[in-house]
Amino acid sequence: MGAAVNDRKVAIVGCGFVGSATAFTLMQSGLFSEMVLVDVDRDRAEGEALDIAHGMPFAAPMNIYAGDYDDAADAAIIIVTAGANQQPGETRLDLVHKNVRIFKSIIPEIAKRDYEGILLVISNPVDILTHVALKLSGMPENRVFGSGTVLDTARFKYILGEHLGVDPRNVHARIIGEHGDSEIAAWSTANVSGIPVNTFCELRGHFEHDESTRRIAEDVKNSAYEIIAKKKATYYGIAMSVKRICEAIVRDEKPILPVSNYQRGVHGLYDVVLSMPAVVGKDGVEYQVPTPLSEDEQARLHASADALRAVFAELDLE
Ligand SMILES: NC(=O)c1ccc[n+]([C@@H]2O[C@H](COP(=O)([O-])OP(=O)(O)OC[C@H]3O[C@@H](n4cnc5c(N)ncnc54)[C@H](O)[C@@H]3O)[C@@H](O)[C@H]2O)c1
């Protein structure tokens, strides 16, 4: 038996751009009363903990400190953001070997402490690394998942909201499959407050559906490349996405989120980790939601799964 989980505690492994932005966002969220920052660069973790703690008088009291895997062992959620990020021109899949090596030094440290909480993977390629974390940890599938296309879905809602002049929270549309180049915009179920997206487009004076859907899906897919080319890394959008997932877990809210999770047969997908909508609550991934897909979306989803399976099959996880 591992240490009993402290529901008000979170750990972040990797305190670079993404880890520190996530820590800053979570500090302001009021979700946790204790936050441990772990990094191979201990000074970095200590510096981030101090800097973020100095904002506490403007938020709510909590204990923020740099620590190690013993300190993380009773966290309700361990968020892993450690690893190399994309350089301009690199795809997420290009990072795989570097980051698998890093995961081999992190995940066993968590597993050997019989960790009982939720392991949330953010490092890229997130689908492959979530699968790696699942295998290396031996933890149950519901407690190991990745942020997947939660961020891409936020980008999709934002861009559609801008296009249609409507609050992105009224846009119900999602990206599924790989968090990467083979991701799929699920247009067939996209709607704005229950109105099919094409109908809403026409109400707003947009009639070029084929051209617009192609352009918007491309913009979503290329968002990270554009941001990386301009400012070297992306971190605020993912930090907000991680906060949303943490809220779902800590408050047992059970939203449907496209997290990256091990597939058990919905739409005929097996033995692959990718993003499909799931109910997320205190037990992690609680239910895989069989949302309808068009034939074309289904075919592209299987192609995305095949691409991920091929990469995973090449890895040496011994
Ligand atoms: N899933 C998403 O939507 C999403 C979005 C943005 C970035 N990312 C990914 O997040 C990861 C981090 O990106 P970043 O911009 O913060 O990179 P970064 O280089 O700024 O930070 C990485 C951090 O990991 C630490 N680290 C390296 N090896 C470690 C180890 N063995 N143990 C503990 N810490 C270790 C480094 O010291 C560094 O502080 C990348 O893989 C990036 O592609 C994912």
PDBQT file of the ligand as one rigid body, heavy atoms in Angstrom, charges set to zero:
ROOT
HETATM    1  N1  LIG A 401       0.545  18.397 -23.851  1.00  0.00    +0.000 N 
HETATM    2  C1  LIG A 401       0.544  19.648 -24.279  1.00  0.00    +0.000 C 
HETATM    3  O1  LIG A 401      -0.485  20.138 -24.738  1.00  0.00    +0.000 OA
HETATM    4  C2  LIG A 401       1.811  20.437 -24.190  1.00  0.00    +0.000 A 
HETATM    5  C3  LIG A 401       1.820  21.822 -24.428  1.00  0.00    +0.000 A 
HETATM    6  C4  LIG A 401       3.039  22.511 -24.345  1.00  0.00    +0.000 A 
HETATM    7  C5  LIG A 401       4.212  21.823 -24.062  1.00  0.00    +0.000 A 
HETATM    8  N2  LIG A 401       4.157  20.474 -23.846  1.00  0.00    +0.000 N 
HETATM    9  C6  LIG A 401       5.353  19.686 -23.550  1.00  0.00    +0.000 C 
HETATM   10  O2  LIG A 401       5.740  19.881 -22.189  1.00  0.00    +0.000 OA
HETATM   11  C7  LIG A 401       7.133  19.536 -22.064  1.00  0.00    +0.000 C 
HETATM   12  C8  LIG A 401       7.859  20.638 -21.313  1.00  0.00    +0.000 C 
HETATM   13  O3  LIG A 401       7.932  21.795 -22.102  1.00  0.00    +0.000 OA
HETATM   14  P1  LIG A 401       8.641  23.107 -21.540  1.00  0.00    +0.000 P 
HETATM   15  O4  LIG A 401       8.440  24.158 -22.557  1.00  0.00    +0.000 OA
HETATM   16  O5  LIG A 401       8.214  23.350 -20.132  1.00  0.00    +0.000 OA
HETATM   17  O6  LIG A 401      10.174  22.628 -21.555  1.00  0.00    +0.000 OA
HETATM   18  P2  LIG A 401      11.375  23.211 -20.678  1.00  0.00    +0.000 P 
HETATM   19  O7  LIG A 401      12.621  22.765 -21.325  1.00  0.00    +0.000 OA
HETATM   20  O8  LIG A 401      11.148  24.665 -20.396  1.00  0.00    +0.000 OA
HETATM   21  O9  LIG A 401      11.222  22.444 -19.277  1.00  0.00    +0.000 OA
HETATM   22  C9  LIG A 401      11.468  21.097 -19.098  1.00  0.00    +0.000 C 
HETATM   23  C10 LIG A 401      11.878  20.914 -17.645  1.00  0.00    +0.000 C 
HETATM   24  O10 LIG A 401      12.004  19.502 -17.399  1.00  0.00    +0.000 OA
HETATM   25  C11 LIG A 401      13.101  19.341 -16.519  1.00  0.00    +0.000 C 
HETATM   26  N3  LIG A 401      13.562  17.958 -16.588  1.00  0.00    +0.000 N 
HETATM   27  C12 LIG A 401      14.281  17.350 -17.561  1.00  0.00    +0.000 A 
HETATM   28  N4  LIG A 401      14.550  16.076 -17.233  1.00  0.00    +0.000 NA
HETATM   29  C13 LIG A 401      13.979  15.876 -16.016  1.00  0.00    +0.000 A 
HETATM   30  C14 LIG A 401      13.911  14.755 -15.155  1.00  0.00    +0.000 A 
HETATM   31  N5  LIG A 401      14.476  13.591 -15.478  1.00  0.00    +0.000 N 
HETATM   32  N6  LIG A 401      13.267  14.892 -13.987  1.00  0.00    +0.000 NA
HETATM   33  C15 LIG A 401      12.702  16.070 -13.629  1.00  0.00    +0.000 A 
HETATM   34  N7  LIG A 401      12.737  17.175 -14.416  1.00  0.00    +0.000 NA
HETATM   35  C16 LIG A 401      13.370  17.069 -15.588  1.00  0.00    +0.000 A 
HETATM   36  C17 LIG A 401      14.121  20.355 -17.013  1.00  0.00    +0.000 C 
HETATM   37  O11 LIG A 401      15.122  20.613 -16.013  1.00  0.00    +0.000 OA
HETATM   38  C18 LIG A 401      13.227  21.559 -17.292  1.00  0.00    +0.000 C 
HETATM   39  O12 LIG A 401      13.092  22.398 -16.149  1.00  0.00    +0.000 OA
HETATM   40  C19 LIG A 401       7.646  19.341 -23.501  1.00  0.00    +0.000 C 
HETATM   41  O13 LIG A 401       7.690  17.954 -23.788  1.00  0.00    +0.000 OA
HETATM   42  C20 LIG A 401       6.594  20.039 -24.342  1.00  0.00    +0.000 C 
HETATM   43  O14 LIG A 401       6.548  19.555 -25.665  1.00  0.00    +0.000 OA
HETATM   44  C21 LIG A 401       2.997  19.789 -23.899  1.00  0.00    +0.000 A 
ENDROOT
TORSDOF 0
